[in-house]
């Protein structure tokens, strides 16, 4: 087994061993508690019976058989004198000599001292109540232990998954940041050395600008993702001219995309309340996502329907299975296709949906299947003319 494989196995087994040890300790604690309390109640019951029996024995020794009469013992309401034959308790003792009479055939006329039926029943009822209390508390404790174990297992799995995702994410972010820098550095080194052919200067500097914009967009995504995690952070709520923003976005993408790569169909007068930077970031993420997954053409459409601004980006990329539409918006999840070698951090779509929801909108994805392209729809509340926040 290689060192990397051994480390991976150890990292995955460690949480399992930790959970197993914790579950075993919790189960042992619950079992010990139940056994300990049950034994304590049994010992208390035996002690109470022993006390009653010793009291009966003492009173039996003090009495004389000739003068004893059936009925309650005068100075102890828990005891009574009974003449055989009759109800004889297992704790009965013969009057005069204090001998126990358990298991001895009943002899007519023999007097015994024993606990009253009420005293024995009261002791049994008290014991039964304590048993029920223990069972109830034991059930509650068991339920709490099961809940703790379930929460612990979920925490261990979440922590393990998060750690693996973060390791993968950091690796992808590092790669994504190094790649544009490498391209920019190569162009600058070529210019600095004086080996740049004049006829290629414009093309290579444009490529360097695209790489710089790619780097800037990645950093902006990371900063926005960090802002979204802060509960006190708020997006701006201004009146945004969506028609103008979409037109500017299409023009910028057309300047850097291949011919016929981006087409815009934007209605006039579209406006919404929100954050223009957030809307722009969503559009950039959707367009970059389409290009990464094989899109050669992106159609950007903007309309208003029933008081809602609809922005749709439709591409001819690899698409995805319809049942995966919601999973695409989970952090660190990327679409996988047979012909896809796309890179990326897996953060763009998750961030875009969070930004849309912060502005009171919604972002959804749709595809008819692999190879059928994708359509991403951004819906924002419309802001009629003259309306202000």
Buried (B, 14 or more C-beta within 10 A) or exposed (E): EEEEEEEEEEEEEEBEEBBEEBBEEBBEEBEEBBEEBBEEBEEBBEEBBEBBBEBBBBBBBEBEEEEBEEEEBEEBEBBBBBBBEEEBBEBBBBBBEBBBBEEBEEEEEBBBBBBBEEBBEBBEEBBEEBBEEBEEEBEEBBEEBBEEBEEBBEEBEEEBEEEBBEEEBEEBBEEBBEBBEEBBEBBBEBBEEEEBEEEEEEEBBEBBBBBBBBBEBBEBBBEBBEBBEEEEEEBEEBBBBBBBBBBBBBEBBBEBBEEEBBBBEBBEEBBBBBBBBBBBBBBBBBBBBBBBBBBEBBBBBBEBEEEBBBBBBBBBBBBBBEEBBEEBBEBBBBBEBEEBEBEBBBBBBBBBBBBBEBBBBEBBBBBEEBBBBBBBBBBBEBBEEEEEE
